[in-house]
Amino acid sequence: MSIALRYAARSDVGLVRSNNQDSAYAGSHLLVVADGMGGHAGGDVASSVAIGRLASLDSETPASDIVATLEESVLEANQEILRRARDEPQLRGLGTTITALLRAEGKFALAHIGDSRAYLLRDEETVQITKDHTFVQRLLDEGRLTEDEAERHPQRSVLMRVLGDVDADPELDLSLRAAHVGDRWLLCSDGLSGLVSLDTIDATLKDIEDPGECADALVQLALKGGGPDNITCIVADVVDLDALPRGVEAPSTTPQIVGSAARNRHRPTTASGPAAKAAALTREEPEIPYEDEDFSEEEPPRRSPWPAVVVLALLVALLGGLLWGGYAWSQRQYYIGTDGTRVVLYQGLAQDLGPVSLSQPLEVTDIEIEDLPEITRQQVESTISASDREGADQIIDRLEQAAAANRPPTAVSPSDGGGASDVGRAEEGAADGMAPLPTAGSPDEGEAT
C-alpha cells in the first residue's frame, strides 16, 4: 500500500480585517496552519516565519523520527520569531499558533499550540483532535464552566500558550497517529472554528468530496457567519495510490501556500473553475514585441527645457498631495498605549515623521497599567492599533475586563448569593498566576495581538 495525500488550502481576509495574519502550507508530506498575532505587522511576520521554517519538512522523513523532527522545527521557528522581535522593536509581542501534521510511512506526527484546530473525519464521524490552549478551556477542564457558559464568556478568546515573543520555551502538544486510508483531516484557524459549529463542519466534510470545493464551502460558511476574523483551512484526504481507479490521476504534489506567507497575502483565495481561469487570463501581461537588434537610433533633436520643468512641477505637486493625503489618513487611525501610569487612547500613528508627531493623546482612561496581566501590559506598552474609534473603544473595554480580572478578588457577601460570575472566574484564573493573552484569531488580533 502506497499512502498519499490529496489536499487543498484556502485563506480569506474575512469581512472586517484589512490584512491577513493567517498562513497555511499544504504539501504531500506536510500540512500546517498558523494564526499570527501581534498587531498589524507582527501577526503577518510570525505566521510567515513559522511556515517558512516548517516548509523544509515537506519531504520523506523516517517514521521513527517524525515527532522529534517536527518538534525541533517548531522550536526553531520559535527562536526565529524571538530573534525578529529582538532585532525589530516594532515587532515586540508577535506570536502565532501552530497546528501541523507531518506524514511519513503511513504515520502522522501532530504538533499543536494555541487555538487553531485539527479535526478528523473517520468512519462517518468528525472529532476534534486538538485541545485549545485558552483561558476558558482551562476553566472547562477544571469544571468551573459549562459549554454554554464558555461560549459566552468575556475572556473566551484569551490564549494561555502560543509560539513567539511571550515564551522562550513553549510547551507543545505532540502525538503520533496512524494514517488510515479514507481519513479526511481538517486544519483550521479559529476564524472558521469560532463561527462554524462542529455539526456543520461534520456535514460539510461528509457531503463535499473534492477537498478544494469542501475548503471553499467551509470558508463561505464562516463568511456567512459574519467573517470578523481571517479564515484559513486545509482539507486533506488520505488515499492509497495502488487502489486508485484506472484513469484517475494521482494527487498533485505541488505545495499550496496561502495567507500572509503567500504572494497574494491579503487577497481572498481565488476560486477554481472555468470562470476563475478566464478571469486570470484577462489579468495576464501582454507579450513585449520583438525588437530588431540591428536597429540603431539616430541622435535625438534638441528639445526645449520647458516640458521637463512642467513635468517636474507636476511631480512635486503630486508628491505634496500624496504626503498630505497620507497625513490625513494617519489622523483617522487610533492606537492604545500608556503614559507610564494609565492606559491612554491616542489618535494617529505610533510614529514620528522627523520632528512631526503623527499622534496625539485623545483620552486618558482610568485603567492603571500595573493592574493589567504581564503579557497584556507588555502589549499595551508596545501599543495596540485600531482602525477606527469604535474598535479602539472595544479594545479599551476588554482591557478594563482584563484589569478587573487581574486584581485580587474581593469578598462576596452572603446577600450576593455566593455565586461566581464569569468575571469572578476570570479573576480566579488571574489569581492563579495566569497571564491572559489576546488570541490570534480574536477581535484583538488585528490590533492587539
N, C-alpha and C positions, 0 to 999 in steps of 0.2 A: 504494500500500500504506500502510495506517494502522496503526502499531505501538502496542500497549498491553501492560499487564502484568496478569495475574491472580495475586493474591498472598495469602498468609496468614502471620501472625506468631503465634508461641507462646512462652511463657516459663513455667518451673516452678521453684519454690524448690528442688526436689530433696528427698532423703530425710534429709539431715543438717543442712543450714543452716537457721537460723531466719529469715533475711531474704534478699531477692533483690537482688543488686547488679548484675545484668544489666539492660540496657534494649534495646529494639528499636523501630524505626519502619518501617512498610511503607506506601507510598503509590504513586500512579500514576506518579510520576517518581523517587522516592527510596526506597532500601532501606538500612537501617543497623542493625548490631548493635554494641553497646558492652558490654564486660565490665569492670565497675568494680573498683577495688582501693583499699585504704587504710583498712581497719578497718570496724567495724560501720556507721558513718555515712558515712565518706569515699567508699566504693565506690558507695553509692547516689547521692551528690551528683555525683560525677564523671561517671558514665554518664548521669544525668538531664540534667546541664548540656550534655553533648555532643549528646544527642538534641534538646534544646530549641533549641540553636543551629543544628543542621543541618536541622531540620524546615521552616524557611522556604524551603529549596531545592526543596520539593515543588511545582514549577510549571514552566511552559515556560521553558527556557533555551536560547539559541543554541548549536548543537552546537560551534561553534568556541571557545566559552568554557567548556564544562562542566568540563574538567580544572582550569583555573585557578580557576574559581568554587568547585569542591569543595575544592580545596586551601586557598583563602582562608578558607572557612567552618570547616574543621577547625582551622586555626591560630587563628582567632578563638575557637573553643571551648577551645583550649588556654590562651589568655590569660585567658578567663573562669574556668577552673579554677584557674589560678595566682592570680587575684585572690581567689577564695574561700579558698584556702589561706593567703594573706597576711592577709586580714581575719579569718579564724576559725582561730586556732592549733590547735584540736582537729582540724582537717581536714588538718594537715600530712602530706605524703606521699601524698595522694589522687591517683588517676590512673585511666585507663581505656584499654582497647584500642578501636580503631575499624576496622570493615570496612564500607565504604559504596559503593553503586552509585548514580550519578546518570544518568538517561536523558534524552536529547534527540535528536529527529530520527533515530531508528534507531541511535543510538550510546550507549555506556555509558562514563562516567568511573568508574574504580575508585581508591579511596584506602584504604590499609591500613597499620596499625601495631599491633604486638602479636601475640597468638597466637589471636585469633578467625580464622575462615577463610571463604573463598569457594570453593565447588565449582560446576562447570559440567557439566551433562549435555547432550551434543550427539552426535548420530549414534550413540546407544546406548552411549556411553562417558562415564563420570564421571571428571573430573580435578580435582585440587586446583589452584586458580588462584593463591592467595596462598602466601607462604612465612612460616613462623613466625619471629618475631624473638626467639628464645630462645637461651640459652647452649648447649644441646645441639644445636640446629640449626646453630650456628656450628661446633661440633666435627664435625658430619656433613659440612658443606660443605668443611671442611679435610681430610677423610678420616681424622680421628682417632677416629671411632666408626663402627660399623656400625649398621644399622637396628635389629637385635636388641638391641645394647648400649644404644642410645638409649632404647628402651622401658623399660629397667630402670635407667637412670642416676639416681642420687640427686638430681641437680640438673636433671632434665628439665623442671621447672616454673619455672625462673628466666628472667625476661624481660630482654632487653637493650635494647629500645626500647619506649616507651609514651608515651601522651599524658598530661600532667599535671604535678604538682609534683615532677618529677625531671629535667626537661629543658626549658629555656625555649625551645629551638629544635629541636623534634622533627623527625626525618627520616622522611618518609612515602614509601611505595611508591605511585607514581602511574602509571596507564596508561589508554589509550583503546581500547575494544573495540567491535566491531560487534554490534548486537542482531539476532540471527538468529531468525526465526520458528521455533518449535518448541524453542528452547533452554529449559532449566529450570535456574534458579540456586538454590543453597542457601547462605545466610549463617548462620553459627552460632558460638556461644561454645564454648570448649574443654570445657565441661560435657557437650557432645554429642560433639565430635570426639575427645575424650580417652578415651571409653568405647566408641564405636561405630566399627567398622572401616570402611575405605573400601569394601570389598566389600559390606558390609551396607548402607551408605549408598547405594551404586550400585543394589543390588537394590530398595531401598525407593523410591527416586526413579523407577525404571522401572515398578514394579508398581502404585503407587497414583496414579491420575490426578488426583484432586482435590487441590489444594495444601493445603487445610486438613486433610483426612484424612491426607495424607502428613506434614505437620508434626506432627500428633498422634502418628502412628506412630513418628516419629523420637524424640520426647520419651519415649514409653513404652519404647523400646529403651534409652535412657540410664538411665531409672529402673530397668529390669530389671537393668542392669549395676551397680546399687548407688546411683546418684544422689548421689554425695558432694558435688557442686557444683551451682550454679544451671545450668539448662539452657534455652537460648534459641536459636530458629532462625526463619528466614524462608525459605519456599519460594515462588518466583515463576516463572511461565511467560510467555514472550514470545509474544504472539498477534497475528494480523492481523485487525483489526476487519472489513475488507472481505471476508474469507474465512469469517467465521463462518456456520454453517448457519442457515437460516431458523428462527426460533423460539428460538434460543439467545441468551440475554441477554448484553449486553456486560459486561465485567468491572466490578465496583464500583470507584469512585474514592475511597471513604471511607477515610481513613487508619486504620491499626491500630497502636496503641501498647501495648506490653506491658512487663512487668518493673517496675523501680523508677521509671521515668518515667510509669507508668500510675497511675490512682487506686487500683486494687486491687493495689498494688505487691508485696505479699508473698503473694498468693494464687496457687495454681496456675491456669494458663489454663483457662477454662471450656470444656468440650467442646461441640460443636454438636449439633443434632438435636432431635427432639421431646421427649425426656426432659429435656434441659437447659432447653428453653424452658418446660416445665411447672414445673420446679423454680424457675426465675426468677420465674414468676408468683406462686408462693407467698410470695416474699420482697417483693412489691410492697406499699407502704404503702397502707392504706385511705384512701378519699377522706374529706375533712372535711365533715360535714353542713352544709347551707346554714343560715345564721343570719339570722333576721328582723331587718332594720335598724331596725324600729320598736320592737323590744323594749327596754324600759327597766327596769333592775334597781332594786328598792326598796332603801332603806337597810338594810344588814345589821344583825341584832340584835347587842348587845354579848355578847362571849364571855368566859369565864374565861381568865386567862393561863396556867393550869397546863398545858394541852395543848401550848402553844408551848414552855414550859420543858422538858417531857419530850422533845419533838422535838429541841430544841437539845442536850440531854444525850446523846440517842442519836447525833446527828450528830458530837458531839465524840468519843464512844466509837468510832464507826466510823472517824473520821479517824485516831485514835490507833492503831487496829488496822491501818489501811492503811499508816501510816508504819512501824510495827513490821514488818509483812509485807514492805514494800519493803526495809528494812534487812536483814532476814534473807535475802532473795533476793540482795542485793548481796554478802553474805558467802559465797555459793555460786559467785561468779564469780572468775575469775583473769585476770591480765594479766602481761606480761613487760615490765620496764623496766630501769633501771640506777641504781646508787648513785653513778655518776660514774666508776667504775673497772671494775666487773664487771656482768654480766647478772644480774638478780635476778627471782625469781618472787614475785609478790605475790598475796595473796588479798583479794578485794573489788573495788571500782571505783576507777579512777584519778582520783577526785574527792573533794572535801571538802564536807560539808554544814555550812556555817558553821564552828564550832570543832570539829565532829565529823569525824574522818577515817574514810573508808569503806574503807580498805585497810590491810594490814599486811604487811611482808616475811615470806615463808614459807620461801624458800630462796635463799641467795647462791651462784650457780654459780661454776665455775672459768673461765668464758668471759670473757676480757678484752675490754672494749668496743672497744679500739683494734685488736684482731685482726679485727674484722668489716669487710666492704667498706663503703664510704662510705654507699651508699644504705641498706643493711641497718642500719648503725649509726644513721642518722637515724630509721629506723622504730622501732628499739628505744628510742631517746631519746624518741620521741613516744608510746611504749607500744603493745604488741600485745595485743589482747584475746583471751581464750579462754573458751569457755562451760563447760568443766569441767577437772578436773585432768589427765585423760588428754590432752586437746587441748593443754593448756599444756606437758606433758612432750614431746609430739611437736614443738611449736614449738622448744623448747629443744634437742632433738636436731638439728633442722635448722639451728639457729644454730651448734651445735658443728661441724656439717659445713661451714657457710659460713666459720667462723673458721679451720678447718683448711685449707680450700681457699685462703684469702686469705694464709696465712703463706708465706714464701719456701720453695720446695721444698728438701727435704734430699737429699743424695747417695744414690744407690742402689748398694749393693754388688753385686759380681758374683754372690754367692750368692743374691741375691734374684731372679735370672733376668732382670734388665734390663727387665721388663715394666712398663707403666704401668697402674695400676688406674683405675677410674672417678674416684676421689677425686684421684689424681695428675693426671688430665686436668683436673679442676676447678681444681687448684692452678695448672696451666699457664695456664688461662684467666684466673685472677685475676692471675697474674704479668704477663700481657699488658696489664693495666690495666683489665680489665673489672670492672664493679661489679655483681654479680648482684643481681637484684631479684625478690622473690617475685611469682609470676604472679597475675593477677587471678582466674583460674579454678582455682587450685590449692588444696589444703587450707590454705595460708597465707592465702587471700584474706579469709575472714570475720574473721580475727583480725589478720593481719599486713599485709595488702595495703593 
